[in-house]
């Protein structure tokens, strides 16, 4: 059986769990990281020498790094999330990599960590506001991309939706200024209709408020 290590409130774990839910894969979830600990245990480090979640194991395969896990699961289990056409795959993976290298650092690192997870007295408002401004640009790109589309790259969800869309629940729940983004808001509404998104992404995160320790 597929096994997954990580805490459910972890942003990167949520991406993996969302895809697992979309694919309907039987799995065992093992709490690890944060208050659960276990990342420095020899058995865990033997699976991922970096001591980070998520990690999955399936048969003889052990895979770490969230986007690598997404690619592995899509390639192995299909479900409409994988294409054998390298041109199609490159288009999807370009937006996956953009999500990881541009959107996620500014939203998760700059805003969610800088604003929500940092105690109020320690917040760096110059850095937070700069990250907010960059996120306006990032989400604006997605809004334009979604024009005339149900999902980021067409009428069916792809790995691009999972990697970028995991941000939406936190983005719209935080008490921050947001510009009007009608296409992103429509996309978010459509994602909320998906059981896997509701189950694995729309998880209350109040336990993380003002916490810098995990």
N, C-alpha and C positions, 0 to 999 in steps of 0.2 A: 504493500500500500504506500501511496505517496505520503511522506511526512514533511511537516513544515515547522521550522523553529522561528519564533519571534513573538513579540508582544503585539496585541491587536491594535494598540494605539500608535504603533510605529507607521509613519507615512510610507516607507518603502515596503513594509510587510503588507500594508493594505493594497498596494498595487498587485502583489502576487496573489493575495487572497481573492481579490476581485476577479482576476482571470480564472482562478480555480473555480470560483462560483459560476462564472459564465460557461465554463466547460463542463460543469457538473461532475467534477472529479471527486471520487471518494478519497478522503485524506484524514490524517491524524494531525492535529495542531498541538504543538508542544510549546508552552510558554517559556520564553527565554529573553534575556535582556531586561534593562530597566530594573524595576523592583524584584523581578524574578531571578536576576543574576544568571550565572552559569556560562557566561561567554568566555571566561578565562579557564574553564575546566579543560583538562587535557583532551577529553573525548570530543568536546566542541571544537577546540583549536585544530584537532586532527581533520575535521571537516572543513573549517574555514580558518586559516592561519591568521586572518585579520581580526578575528574575534568580534564579528559584527553579524547582525541579522538583516534580512532573512537568509536562511539556508534551507534547501530542500534536499531530500533523498528519495530516490525512486529506483527500485531494483539495485543495480550496481552504480547508478549515477548519483553523485553528490554535486550540487550546483549552488554557488553563492553569487552575490551581486544581483539586485532586483531586476535590472533590465536584461541581464543574461538569463535569469530564471524565466522571465516572460518569453524570451525568444525560444528557450528550450521547450517550455510547455506548449507553446503554439506550434512549434515544429513537430513535436512528438504526438500531440493530441488533436491538432487541427481545429475543428469547430469554427472554421471561417476566419480564424485569426492568423493564418499562415498562407503564404503564396510561394509556389515554386518559381515564379517569375522574378528574376533578380531586379528588374526595373520596378515592379510593384513593391517588392520588399524594400528596396532602397528608399522609395518615397515614404513609406511608413517609418522606416528606421531613422530617416533624417529628422522627422518630427519627434521621435522618441529621444534622440540624442539632444535635440534642442531643448526638450523638456528638462532633461537632466543637467544640461550645462548652462542654461539661461534662466528658464522659468523657475526651476526648483531652488537654485541658490538665492535668487532674489525674493521669492515668496517665502519658502520654508526657512531659509537662513536669515534673510534680511528682515522679514516682517513677522513670521510666526515665532521664530526664536527671538528676534530683536525686540518685538513688541509684547507678544503674549507670554512667552516663556521666561522673559527677563523681568525680575522684580522692578516695580515702577521706579524706584529710586535709582536704579542702575541703567535705565534705558538711555540709549544714545539716539536722541531724536533726529539729529542730522542724518545719521546712517539709516534710520527707519524711514524718514521722509524721502531720502534718495532711493531706497528700495521700493517704496510705494510708487514713486514716479516711474521707475523702470518697469514695474508690474503693470502700470497703466499701458505702457507700450506693448508689453508681452500679451496681455489679454486683448488689447486692441487688434493685434495681429490675428489672434484666434477668432475674434469677432468677424473680421473681414474674410478669413478662411471659411467660416461657417455660412457665409451668404449663399442661400439657395440649397443648403445641405442639411441633412439631419445630424450627421456626425462629421468629424473633422475632415475625413477624406472621401466622403460619399454618403450613401444611404445605409450603410452597415457599419457597425463599430469595428475599430481596429485597435492594435496595440498603441497607436498614437492617442486614441481617446483615453485609454487606461492611464498612460503615463502623464498626460496633461490633466485629465479629468479628475484624478485623485485630489488635486488642489482645490477643487471647487467647493466642497463642503466647508472646509476651513475658511476659504476666502470669503464666502457669503455669510458665514456665522460670526466672523470677527467684527468687532466694533471699530471699523476703519472706514475712511472715505473711499467710495468706489464710483467710477463714472458709469453712466448708463451704457450697458452692453447688451442690446436686445438679442443678438444672435447667441452670445454666450449664455444669457439667461434662459433662452429657449432650449439650448443644448443641455444645460444643467437640469432643467425640468424633465427633459426626456431621459436623462440618466437616472433621475430619482424614481422613474417608473420601473427600473430594472432591479429585480430582487437582489442580485449579487452586489450591486452598488449600495443599496440600502443596508444590506447585512454587513458588508465588510469595509465600507468607506464612511458611512454616516454614523460614526461611533463618537459619542460625546467625549470631548478631550479636556474637560475641566481639571482632571487630575494633573495636567501638564502646566497649568497656570502658574507663572512665577517660579518654575522649576528649571534649573540649569544643570541638574545632576544626571539626567538621562533623557 
